[in-house]
Amino acid sequence: MIEFLHTNLSYILSGISVGGQYALIAIGYTMVYGILRLINFAHGDVFMCAGLMMVYLSASVPLWAAVPLVILLTVLLGFLIERVAYKPLRSAPRMSVMISAIGVSYLLQNAALYFTGGLAKIYPMIPWLSNSITIWGATTKMVTLITPVLTIILVICLTAMIKYTKIGMAMRAVSKDFETSQLMGIRIDSVISITFIIGSFLASFGSFLYFTNYASVTPTSGAMPGLKCFVAAVFGGIGSIPGAVIGAFFIGICENIIKGLGWTTFSDAFTFVLLIIILLVKPTGLFGEKATDKV
């Protein structure tokens, strides 16, 4: 066992790092679903846009100014998507909202294609995060160690906010019963907007960490991570924040161990095989609650 850990330590560390990055994106999926019962397929592309914003802003302003600007613009993008693409369809059939989400996803990808010309953009090096470090003979970047710590801190803060603040209580109420919450005077639109803002905020941090490891950004950079984060949310129990985090770390570690074993071709396939298995065996996921229809 020790020999296996020593041989594959770089892959395990990378898996923990990628898992943390997936977790920050997966939380956005699970929070939106928990309140709106909507899979926001554009969320992975919001993450991609955060990466492109960093590329262009870092070329125009100092890095210390580019980072908060990226966070602010990503949050604004998430807010605008909710207001323009989802709010007008609040009372529409669920299928209409899902089609709108797919449309927003393709809109963001094509807008990125227009601005980049389809060329990969080199992500700027963030001081300290990009530094190399050696652990037990395995060389990795500092971001690999920072990612799980930062992810856990952000998740703890988010959980505390949902549990102990007024807006958190409103989120929990809306997720339990949308119509009754509205009748009780909860401002549904504000709660939903804040949910999208939080998801976009976490996605911006995920982009900093992810693209520091994978140093190029393309218009489709958000597609595969977005799908994997969706699978992580389903695996953990969509609507459950701890479930999304555990699912993300599990997928990140497993896919990197598969790469370490020399089966790189199958690392992406594993994620979707896992999705099929979890839907067959436990459709609600590890921590998901069984839905009950009200009569």
PyMOL commands that set and color helices and strands:
alter all, ss='L'
color gray80, all
select helices_A, chain A and resi 2-7+9-36+43-58+63-89+94-116+142-164+166-176+178-183+188-213+223-236+241-260+264-281
alter helices_A, ss='H'
color red, helices_A
select strands_A, chain A and resi 121-122+132-135+138-141+216-217
alter strands_A, ss='S'
color yellow, strands_A
deselect
rebuild
show_as cartoon
